[in-house]
Amino acid sequence: MSTEHEGPGRPDGPADGAPEQVARSVGERPAAPPAPPRPPAGSPPVATPSAAGPPPPQTPAATGQFAAAPPPAATASTEGAGIPSPDPGYAPPPPATGSWAFPPPPPEPKRRRNGLLIGVVVATLVAGGVGGGVGYWVADETAGDETSQPASSGGDAPPREPDSVAGIAETALLSVVTIEAGNGAESAGGTGFVYDDQGHIMTNNHVVAAAADGGDVSVTFSDGESYEAEVVGRAEGYDVAVMRLVDAGDRELTPLPMGDSDQVVVGDSTIAIGAPFGLSGTVTTGILSALDRPVASSDGQGANASYMNALQTDASINPGNSGGPLLNGNGEVIGVNSAIRSTTGGLGGEAGSVGLGFAIPINQATRVAEDLMEQGEAVYPIIGASVDNSEADGSGAKIVDATGDGSEPVTPGGPAAEAGLQPGDVITGFGDRVIDSGPTLISQIWTYQPGESVEVTYERDGQEQTTTIVLGERVGEQ
């Protein structure tokens, strides 16, 4: 089944060899780790001992996190398998079966032609308390939906240098807010930051989506003062939203300084500020781990996916950090924290940081925010073709032969048609970026602006060809 790239769609489940998946559950407690497995009754007896003395009894090998380190390799190997021979002093137990069997080895990851691992990251959006009023978790676990307001500095601590992490955090915290949004049936929480002195707050769409149709939104500053806010506009595909304080009174609003996300490099210092699990004013640090990471993210609650060519950081990001600023070493915003790739704590476990956080580059977020403030809707660049999002074998983004709604796979007179693209063509390059899947293509297209010309590499009947496409536009969501 195809998903038209011109609008957001849910990331489909992977086929064999597909990119790694992530936990989708947000707002639930991590489960305790399972108890170590016990050997079943009637374990096989130990074979005849060697002359050196009786060997220890043999039990089936544990697997997963309880697996022991492998024994030293013997000098001889089993022919054709490359497996060390058993100790000659005693025979090994028979092969384990059922729940005691070793899991099969993971499939060999597929690779691009240039040898790089392929695949778009399917990530979890990190709003806090998504769905059904789950609310925040706070340190004492007794305060329900209330947030924890910290002190930004010790009372008698000497002042820190303005360009230190502590100095940057002290200044930035004054412009970071904790957001609560809901409509009675569901609620979400997250973070935002002052965008301008007119009372506009930038955040993620998924943080305020619950209040989009008549719900309530409030923001709380680091001094504990709360204000009512209204949603000015939101872009589901980009996962960007802009709010405005209804009445800031005489509060002095200081916008965070904007950096240039096109000038960052891997290894640059990062500072993330947000309200993970409702713990407002939390500051974490790290580095930029990667750039231009294609990410398809979903909150797991039925919303359409968003796509980004993300900044990846190892600064700790957790549920509640969504919409908060990712700063550089100068205290400038370079990204909007949005999603994480995570494991869960088992059945019902909640996503949490494993050092793989993703932020929307601020240059893109700023462009979207300006559109939202000017006309209330986002503008999306399009190519005018529907691509298949269901396959992730690394071959590229295929233009579908037929769509599910009966529309033309390639819009007549649209950008793709004018460039000579046809149904069945497989797009393998867009600009200077290798394209391995539909989501990667969408993420890359949305880094451009309507009207820009981009060179496209594609395959048709096994032959590689190139063309130039002039991007069209779509206003609003689809």
C-alpha positions in Angstrom: 0.0 0.0 0.0 1.4 3.4 -0.9 1.6 6.6 1.0 1.6 9.8 -0.9 4.8 11.7 0.0 3.1 15.1 -0.2 1.5 14.6 3.2 2.4 12.8 6.4 1.6 9.2 6.8 2.1 6.6 9.4 5.4 4.6 9.1 4.5 1.1 8.2 5.9 -2.0 9.8 9.2 -3.3 8.5 9.8 -6.2 6.3 12.7 -8.6 6.8 16.0 -6.6 6.9 14.0 -3.4 7.5 15.3 -0.6 9.7 15.2 -1.0 13.4 12.0 -0.2 15.2 11.5 1.6 18.4 9.1 1.6 21.3 5.9 3.4 20.7 4.5 3.4 24.2 4.7 6.8 26.0 3.3 7.6 29.4 3.6 4.2 31.1 6.0 3.1 33.7 9.0 0.9 32.8 8.5 -2.7 33.9 11.0 -4.4 36.2 13.5 -6.7 34.4 12.6 -10.3 34.4 14.0 -12.7 36.9 16.9 -14.9 35.7 15.7 -18.1 34.1 15.9 -21.4 35.9 16.9 -24.6 34.2 13.9 -26.9 33.6 13.4 -30.0 35.7 15.1 -33.1 34.4 18.1 -31.4 32.8 20.2 -33.8 30.9 22.8 -35.7 32.9 26.5 -34.9 32.6 28.5 -37.2 30.4 31.4 -39.4 31.6 33.9 -37.2 33.5 37.5 -36.9 32.4 40.4 -38.4 34.2 41.3 -35.0 35.6 38.2 -35.0 37.8 34.4 -34.5 37.6 33.4 -31.5 35.6 30.7 -29.1 36.9 27.1 -30.0 36.1 25.9 -28.6 32.8 22.7 -26.5 32.5 21.2 -25.0 29.4 22.8 -21.7 28.4 21.0 -18.6 29.4 20.2 -16.1 26.7 19.6 -12.3 26.4 20.8 -10.1 29.2 21.5 -13.1 31.4 23.9 -14.8 29.0 27.3 -15.5 30.3 30.5 -14.6 28.4 31.6 -17.3 25.9 34.3 -19.8 27.0 37.9 -19.4 25.5 38.1 -20.8 22.0 39.6 -24.2 21.7 42.4 -24.9 19.2 40.3 -27.1 17.0 37.1 -26.0 15.2 34.1 -27.9 14.0 34.6 -28.4 10.3 32.6 -26.0 8.2 31.0 -24.1 11.0 33.9 -22.2 12.7 32.5 -23.2 16.2 35.1 -24.1 18.9 35.2 -27.8 19.8 33.9 -28.7 23.3 36.4 -29.4 26.1 37.7 -33.0 25.5 37.3 -33.7 29.2 33.5 -34.1 29.0 30.7 -34.1 26.5 28.5 -31.0 26.0 24.8 -31.2 26.8 22.4 -31.9 24.0 21.2 -28.9 22.0 18.6 -26.8 23.9 15.1 -26.6 22.5 12.0 -24.5 23.0 12.4 -21.6 25.5 16.0 -22.7 26.2 17.2 -22.5 22.6 19.5 -19.8 21.4 17.7 -17.2 19.3 18.6 -17.1 15.6 21.3 -14.6 14.7 20.1 -11.3 13.4 19.9 -10.9 9.6 22.8 -9.3 7.9 22.0 -5.5 7.7 21.4 -4.3 4.2 23.8 -1.7 2.9 23.8 1.1 0.4 26.1 0.9 -2.6 28.6 3.1 -0.8 28.7 0.6 2.1 26.7 2.7 4.6 24.0 1.1 6.7 20.6 2.0 5.3 17.3 2.8 6.9 15.3 5.6 8.3 14.9 5.7 12.1 11.4 5.1 13.3 11.3 7.1 16.5 9.0 7.8 19.4 7.7 11.3 20.0 8.5 12.4 23.5 5.5 14.3 24.8 4.7 13.5 28.5 1.4 12.1 29.5 0.1 11.3 26.1 -3.4 10.0 26.0 -6.2 9.7 28.5 -4.7 12.2 31.0 -1.9 10.0 32.1 -0.1 13.1 33.4 3.4 13.6 34.7 5.6 11.5 36.9 7.3 13.5 39.6 10.0 12.6 42.0 7.6 11.6 44.9 5.1 10.0 42.5 2.2 11.6 44.4 1.6 14.9 42.7 -0.6 13.7 39.9 -0.4 16.2 37.0 1.6 18.8 38.8 5.1 19.7 37.7 8.2 20.0 39.8 9.7 23.5 39.8 13.5 23.4 40.6 15.9 26.1 41.8 18.3 27.2 39.1 21.2 27.7 41.4 22.4 27.1 44.9 21.8 30.0 47.3 25.4 30.7 48.1 27.0 29.2 45.0 29.6 31.6 43.4 28.5 32.9 40.0 29.6 30.9 36.9 31.1 32.2 33.7 28.4 33.2 31.2 29.8 30.9 28.5 29.9 27.9 30.8 27.1 25.3 30.8 25.9 26.6 34.1 26.0 30.2 32.9 24.1 29.3 29.7 21.5 27.3 31.5 20.9 30.0 34.1 20.1 32.5 31.3 18.2 30.1 29.0 15.9 28.7 31.7 14.2 32.1 32.0 12.9 31.6 28.5 11.9 28.0 28.6 8.3 27.0 29.6 6.6 23.8 30.6 3.4 23.1 28.6 0.2 21.4 29.6 -2.5 20.8 26.9 -5.7 18.9 27.0 -9.3 18.7 25.9 -10.9 16.7 28.7 -10.6 13.3 26.9 -6.8 13.4 26.5 -3.9 15.4 27.6 -0.2 15.9 26.9 2.7 17.8 28.4 5.9 19.0 27.0 8.3 22.0 26.7 8.5 25.2 24.6 10.6 28.3 24.5 10.0 32.0 24.0 10.3 32.7 20.2 9.8 36.5 20.2 8.9 39.4 22.5 5.3 39.3 21.2 4.5 36.3 23.4 4.9 33.6 20.7 6.1 30.2 22.0 7.6 27.5 19.8 7.1 23.8 20.5 6.2 20.5 18.8 2.8 19.9 17.2 2.3 16.7 19.1 2.6 18.6 22.4 -0.4 20.8 21.7 -2.4 18.6 19.3 -4.7 17.5 22.1 -5.9 21.1 22.5 -6.1 22.0 18.8 -9.9 21.9 18.7 -11.1 23.9 21.6 -8.9 22.5 24.3 -6.9 24.3 27.0 -3.2 25.2 26.9 -1.2 26.6 29.7 2.5 27.4 30.1 4.6 27.7 33.2 7.8 29.6 33.4 10.8 28.7 35.6 9.7 31.1 38.4 6.4 29.1 38.7 4.2 31.7 37.0 1.6 30.2 34.7 -0.3 31.8 31.8 -3.1 30.7 29.4 -2.0 30.3 25.8 -3.7 29.7 22.4 -2.5 27.7 19.4 -1.6 30.0 16.5 -0.8 27.3 14.0 0.6 23.8 13.8 2.3 21.7 11.2 1.7 18.0 11.7 4.1 16.8 9.0 7.0 19.0 10.3 5.9 18.5 14.0 6.2 22.2 14.7 3.6 24.4 16.4 3.4 28.0 17.6 1.4 29.3 20.6 0.8 32.8 21.9 0.3 33.9 25.5 -3.2 35.2 25.9 -2.2 37.8 28.4 1.4 38.1 29.5 0.7 41.2 31.5 3.8 43.1 32.4 6.0 40.0 32.2 9.3 40.7 30.3 9.7 38.1 27.6 13.3 37.4 26.4 13.5 35.3 23.2 16.2 32.7 23.0 18.8 33.5 20.5 18.6 31.5 17.2 21.7 29.7 15.9 22.4 28.4 12.4 21.7 24.7 12.1 23.4 24.6 8.7 26.7 25.5 10.4 26.9 22.8 13.0 29.2 19.8 12.8 29.4 16.4 14.5 31.0 16.7 17.8 29.7 20.2 18.7 28.5 20.6 22.2 24.7 20.4 22.9 22.6 21.5 25.8 19.0 20.2 26.1 16.4 21.9 28.4 13.0 20.5 29.1 10.6 18.8 31.5 11.3 15.1 31.3 8.5 13.2 33.2 7.3 16.6 34.4 10.6 17.6 36.0 10.7 21.2 34.7 13.9 23.0 34.2 16.0 19.8 33.6 19.3 20.5 31.8 21.3 17.8 30.1 24.4 18.0 27.9 26.0 16.0 25.1 27.3 16.4 21.6 25.9 16.3 18.1 26.2 12.6 17.3 25.1 12.9 13.6 23.5 15.2 11.1 20.8 14.8 8.5 19.4 11.7 10.2 16.1 10.7 8.4 13.5 10.2 11.1 9.8 9.1 10.8 8.2 9.6 14.2 4.8 8.9 15.7 3.2 9.2 19.1 1.6 5.7 18.8 -1.8 7.3 19.5 -3.1 7.1 15.9 -1.7 10.5 14.7 0.0 10.8 11.3 3.7 10.5 11.2 6.1 13.5 11.0 9.3 13.4 9.0 12.5 15.3 9.7 16.1 15.4 8.6 17.2 15.5 12.2 20.1 16.5 14.3 21.0 13.6 16.5 22.3 14.1 20.0 23.3 12.0 23.0 22.1 14.6 25.4 19.4 12.9 27.5 15.9 13.4 26.1 12.9 11.8 27.6 9.0 12.1 27.5 8.3 15.7 28.4 11.3 17.1 26.6 9.3 17.5 23.4 9.4 21.0 22.0 12.3 22.1 24.2 15.4 23.8 22.8 18.6 22.1 21.8 21.3 24.7 22.3 24.9 24.9 21.1 27.9 25.9 23.2 27.0 29.6 22.7 23.5 29.2 24.1 21.9 29.5 20.7 19.0 27.3 19.6 20.0 24.9 16.9 17.1 22.5 17.2 13.7 21.6 18.6 13.8 18.4 20.6 11.2 16.1 19.2 11.8 12.3 19.3 14.0 9.5 20.6 14.9 6.1 19.5 14.4 3.9 22.5 14.0 0.5 24.0 11.2 -0.1 26.5 11.1 -1.7 29.9 9.2 -4.7 28.6 5.5 -5.2 28.1 3.8 -1.8 28.8 7.2 -0.2 29.3 7.7 3.5 28.6 10.2 4.9 26.1 13.3 6.5 27.7 16.6 7.9 26.7 19.4 5.6 25.5 21.4 8.5 24.1 19.6 8.7 20.7 17.7 11.9 20.6 16.5 13.8 17.5 15.8 17.5 17.0 14.3 19.4 14.2 17.0 21.7 12.8 16.1 25.3 13.9 16.5 26.7 10.3 13.6 24.5 9.2 11.6 25.1 12.3 12.0 28.8 12.0 10.8 28.8 8.4 7.7 26.8 9.4 7.0 29.0 12.4 7.0 32.1 10.2 4.5 30.5 7.8 2.3 29.5 10.8 2.3 33.0 12.2 1.7 34.7 8.9 -1.1 32.4 7.5 -1.9 29.8 10.2 -0.8 27.0 8.0 2.5 25.4 6.9 3.8 25.3 3.4 5.2 21.9 2.1 7.4 21.4 -0.9 6.2 18.6 -3.1 7.2 16.6 -6.2 3.7 15.6 -7.2 4.1 11.8 -7.0 3.1 9.0 -4.6 5.9 6.8 -3.3 5.7 3.5 -1.6 6.5 3.7 2.2 5.9 0.1 2.9 9.3 -1.3 1.8 12.6 -0.7 3.4 15.1 -2.9 1.4 17.4 0.0 0.7 16.7 0.0 -3.1 15.2 3.5 -3.0 11.8 5.2 -3.1 9.5 3.7 -5.7 6.8 5.7 -7.4 3.8 3.5 -7.0 2.0 2.0 -10.0 -1.4 2.7 -8.5 -2.7 4.6 -5.5 -5.3 3.4 -3.0 -7.7 6.3 -3.6 -7.7 6.1 -7.4 -5.7 9.3 -7.9 -2.8 9.4 -10.4 0.5 8.2 -9.0 2.2 11.0 -10.9 0.1 14.2 -10.8 -0.5 15.4 -14.4 1.4 18.6 -15.0 3.0 18.4 -11.6 6.7 18.7 -10.9 7.5 15.0 -11.3 5.6 14.7 -14.5 7.3 17.8 -15.9 10.7 16.2 -15.0 9.7 13.0 -16.9 9.2 10.7 -13.9 6.8 7.8 -14.3 5.0 5.2 -12.2 7.5 2.4 -11.4 10.6 4.7 -11.3 12.7 4.2 -8.3 14.3 7.4 -6.9 17.8 6.7 -5.5 19.2 10.2 -5.2 17.8 13.6 -4.3 20.2 16.4 -4.5 23.4 15.2 -2.9 21.6 12.6 -0.7 21.3 8.9 -1.3 17.7 7.8 -1.0 17.0 4.3 0.4 13.3 4.5 1.2 10.1 6.6 0.9 10.5 8.2 4.4 14.0 9.2 3.6 12.8 10.9 0.4 10.1 12.8 2.3 12.5 13.9 5.0 14.9 15.2 2.3 12.3 16.9 0.2 11.1 18.9 3.2 14.5 20.4 3.8 14.0 22.4 0.6 11.5 25.2 -0.3 8.9 25.4 -3.0 10.4 26.6 -6.3 13.9 25.2 -5.8 15.4 23.0 -8.5 16.9 19.7 -7.4 18.7 17.0 -9.4 17.0 13.6 -9.1 18.6 10.2 -9.7 16.3 7.3 -10.5 16.2 3.9 -12.0 13.9 2.7 -14.8 14.1 -0.8 -16.3 17.4 -1.3 -14.5 19.0 1.8 -16.0 20.1 4.8 -13.9 19.0 8.2 -15.2 19.0 11.7 -13.9 16.6 14.7 -14.2 16.0 18.0 -12.6 12.8 18.7 -10.8 11.3 22.1 -9.7 9.5 21.7 -6.4 5.9 22.6 -6.2 4.0 23.5 -3.0 1.1 22.4 -0.8 -0.4 24.7 1.8 -1.8 23.0 4.9 -2.1 19.4 6.0 -3.4 16.6 3.9 
